[in-house]
């Protein structure tokens, strides 16, 4: 196995163009597990730790550009207020050691159906920045996940950043695992509420992370966006939870049954909706 260590982004792109079989590695929290269990034996590893540009984030008028190698720990400590949903999901990833190494870019590259950050990227309207020697391509998160551990990258492309809007509204993330920490999600859920628009997404409950369009349409029609914003009634939350669960296509595996995943998603959705609505109302009152 060749171990390739570019020092600049241009060099990394040139290497990837010449060696499309090279597997990118930065935090290594997914790739090294596969190697250790002999689930994968790539011809080459492309070490991106020496590419400083990938480990930076920047703010612009239209949002945050998050470099692919920025670790979860920095998302939490440096971007918790600007990207609250992503910070919530980042806090649930592995152990402190894993959060110090793991990255959103790596989560995207692995494209695991159980990736913790995926539902947040879907509800916030994130865009994946993919680059090659041919140029830069912007891929909406909705179009990035193609199948189990399959994504929309071309074989010569690297994920260089994720672009997230500056104001995606009130956001919440919730996850169920077989224990409280260092666990792969049995299922997870994210929601974002903003000025008459609701977005909801699930993970670890279908072949790919996915939005819940019927649940979104229900909220868009039924939430009291323009009236006195009292706490939501239980029947609305229950119906929303049922619609979120119906968006899933889960399987039975060692972490949980399909039936349990649907039930858990319904509960997570009801709870997260209540939290997000409370936050949305608070934000609207401040703006008023």
C-alpha positions in Angstrom: 0.0 0.0 0.0 1.4 3.4 -1.0 1.2 6.3 1.5 1.0 9.6 -0.3 1.6 12.9 1.6 0.9 16.1 -0.4 1.7 19.4 1.3 -0.6 21.7 -0.7 -4.1 21.4 -2.1 -2.9 21.7 -5.6 -0.5 18.8 -5.0 -3.3 16.7 -3.4 -5.6 17.3 -6.4 -2.8 16.4 -8.8 -2.1 13.2 -6.9 -5.8 12.3 -6.8 -6.0 12.9 -10.6 -3.1 10.6 -11.2 -4.1 8.0 -8.5 -8.0 8.0 -8.4 -7.7 4.7 -6.4 -6.0 6.5 -3.5 -8.3 6.7 -0.5 -8.2 10.1 1.3 -7.5 10.1 5.0 -7.4 12.9 7.5 -8.9 12.0 10.9 -8.9 8.3 9.9 -11.7 7.5 12.3 -13.6 5.5 9.6 -10.8 4.5 7.3 -8.6 3.0 10.0 -11.4 1.0 11.4 -12.0 -0.6 8.0 -8.2 -1.3 7.6 -7.9 -2.8 11.1 -10.8 -5.2 10.5 -9.5 -6.0 7.0 -12.7 -4.7 5.4 -10.7 -2.6 3.0 -7.3 -2.8 1.4 -6.8 0.3 -0.9 -3.8 0.5 -3.2 -2.9 3.8 -1.7 -3.8 6.2 1.1 -3.8 10.0 0.4 -2.9 11.7 3.7 -4.5 15.2 3.8 -3.2 16.2 7.2 -0.4 18.3 5.6 -2.9 20.4 3.6 -3.4 23.5 5.8 -6.2 25.0 3.7 -8.5 22.0 4.5 -8.2 22.7 8.2 -9.6 26.3 8.1 -13.0 27.8 8.2 -14.2 31.2 7.1 -17.3 33.4 7.4 -18.9 35.4 4.6 -22.1 37.3 4.3 -23.9 34.2 3.0 -22.7 31.7 5.6 -19.8 29.6 6.8 -17.3 27.7 4.6 -16.1 24.8 6.7 -12.9 23.2 5.6 -13.1 19.4 5.1 -10.4 18.7 7.8 -11.8 20.9 10.6 -12.4 18.5 13.5 -15.6 18.2 15.4 -14.0 19.7 18.5 -13.5 23.0 16.7 -17.0 22.9 15.3 -18.2 22.7 18.8 -15.9 25.3 20.4 -15.5 27.8 17.5 -18.8 27.5 15.6 -21.4 26.4 18.2 -23.4 29.7 18.1 -23.2 30.1 14.3 -23.9 26.4 13.4 -25.9 25.2 16.4 -27.4 22.1 14.8 -24.0 20.9 13.5 -22.5 21.5 16.9 -25.2 19.5 18.6 -24.5 16.5 16.2 -20.7 16.9 16.7 -21.1 16.6 20.5 -22.6 13.1 20.0 -19.7 11.8 17.9 -17.6 9.1 19.6 -15.2 10.0 22.4 -13.2 13.2 23.0 -10.3 11.6 21.1 -12.5 10.8 18.1 -14.0 14.3 18.1 -10.4 15.7 18.1 -9.6 13.8 14.9 -12.9 13.2 13.1 -14.3 15.7 10.6 -17.5 16.6 8.8 -15.6 16.1 5.5 -14.7 12.6 6.6 -18.3 11.9 7.6 -19.4 12.9 4.1 -16.7 11.0 2.3 -17.7 7.8 4.2 -21.3 8.4 3.3 -22.4 5.9 6.0 -26.2 5.8 6.5 -25.6 6.3 10.2 -23.4 9.4 10.0 -24.3 11.8 12.7 -23.8 15.1 10.8 -25.8 14.1 7.7 -29.4 15.0 8.8 -28.2 18.4 10.0 -26.5 19.1 6.6 -29.8 18.2 4.9 -32.0 20.4 7.0 -29.7 23.4 6.9 -29.3 23.3 3.1 -25.6 22.6 3.2 -23.6 22.4 0.0 -20.6 20.1 -0.5 -17.6 21.7 -2.2 -15.8 19.1 -4.4 -12.6 20.0 -6.2 -10.4 18.3 -8.8 -7.8 19.5 -11.3 -10.8 20.1 -13.6 -12.3 22.8 -11.3 -14.7 23.1 -8.4 -18.2 21.6 -8.2 -20.9 22.5 -5.7 -23.2 19.5 -4.7 -26.3 20.2 -2.6 -26.5 17.8 0.4 -29.8 16.6 -1.0 -28.0 15.2 -4.0 -24.8 14.0 -2.4 -25.9 10.6 -0.9 -26.4 7.9 -3.5 -26.5 4.7 -1.6 -25.0 2.8 1.3 -21.5 4.3 1.6 -21.8 5.8 -1.9 -21.6 9.5 -2.7 -21.7 11.8 -5.7 -18.0 12.5 -5.9 -16.2 11.7 -9.1 -13.2 9.4 -8.8 -10.7 12.3 -9.1 -12.5 14.7 -6.7 -11.8 15.6 -3.1 -14.2 17.2 -0.6 -12.5 20.5 0.2 -15.3 22.2 2.3 -18.9 22.3 3.3 -20.8 25.5 2.8 -23.5 26.2 5.3 -26.0 29.2 5.4 -25.5 31.8 8.1 -29.1 31.6 9.3 -30.8 28.3 8.9 -33.3 29.1 11.7 -34.0 27.3 15.0 -32.2 23.9 14.8 -32.3 20.7 16.9 -30.6 17.3 16.6 -31.5 14.1 18.5 -30.0 10.6 18.4 -30.7 7.2 19.9 -27.9 4.8 20.6 -27.5 1.5 22.5 -25.6 3.4 25.2 -25.0 7.1 26.1 -21.6 7.6 24.6 -19.2 6.4 21.9 -22.0 4.8 19.9 -23.2 4.5 16.4 -26.7 5.8 16.0 -29.6 3.4 16.0 -31.4 6.4 14.4 -31.1 10.1 14.4 -33.2 13.2 13.5 -32.7 16.9 12.7 -35.1 19.7 12.2 -34.8 23.4 11.3 -37.6 26.0 11.5 -37.3 29.3 9.8 -39.9 32.0 8.9 -42.6 29.7 7.6 -40.4 26.9 6.4 -39.7 23.6 8.2 -37.1 21.0 7.2 -36.7 17.6 8.7 -34.3 14.7 8.0 -33.4 11.3 9.3 -30.3 9.1 9.4 -29.5 5.5 10.3 -33.0 4.5 9.2 -32.7 4.1 5.4 -30.0 3.2 2.8 -29.1 6.9 2.8 -29.7 9.9 5.0 -32.9 11.5 3.7 -35.4 14.4 4.2 -39.0 13.7 5.3 -41.0 15.7 2.7 -44.5 14.8 3.9 -43.6 15.7 7.5 -42.2 19.0 6.2 -45.3 19.8 4.2 -47.5 19.0 7.2 -45.5 21.5 9.4 -45.5 24.1 6.8 -49.2 24.0 6.6 -50.1 23.4 10.3 -47.6 25.4 12.4 -49.1 28.7 13.6 -46.4 30.8 11.9 -48.3 34.1 11.9 -50.6 33.7 14.9 -50.0 33.9 18.6 -47.3 31.3 19.1 -48.5 29.1 22.0 -46.9 25.7 22.8 -47.8 23.2 20.2 -50.5 20.7 20.9 -49.8 17.0 21.4 -51.9 15.9 18.4 -49.8 18.0 16.0 -46.5 16.7 17.4 -47.8 13.1 17.2 -48.9 13.5 13.6 -45.5 15.0 12.7 -43.7 12.1 14.5 -45.8 9.5 12.5 -45.0 11.2 9.2 -41.2 11.3 10.1 -41.3 7.6 10.9 -43.1 6.8 7.6 -40.2 8.4 5.7 -37.8 5.8 7.0 -36.9 2.5 5.3 -35.1 0.8 8.2 -33.7 -2.7 8.5 -33.2 -5.1 11.4 -29.5 -5.3 12.6 -27.5 -5.8 15.7 -28.3 -2.2 16.9 -32.0 -2.3 16.6 -35.0 -3.6 14.7 -36.8 -1.8 11.9 -39.9 -1.4 14.2 -37.9 0.1 17.0 -36.2 2.6 14.6 -39.6 3.8 13.4 -40.9 4.1 16.9 -37.7 5.9 18.1 -37.8 8.3 15.1 -41.4 9.2 16.0 -40.4 10.0 19.6 -37.3 11.9 18.6 -39.3 14.0 16.0 -42.0 14.9 18.5 -39.4 16.0 21.1 -37.2 17.9 18.7 -40.1 19.7 17.2 -41.1 21.0 20.6 -37.6 22.2 21.4 -37.2 23.8 18.0 -40.5 25.6 18.2 -39.7 27.0 21.6 -36.4 28.3 20.2 -38.1 29.6 17.1 -40.6 31.6 19.1 -37.8 32.9 21.3 -35.9 34.1 18.2 -38.9 35.7 16.7 -39.6 37.6 19.9 -36.1 38.9 20.0 -36.3 40.1 16.4 -39.6 41.8 17.1 
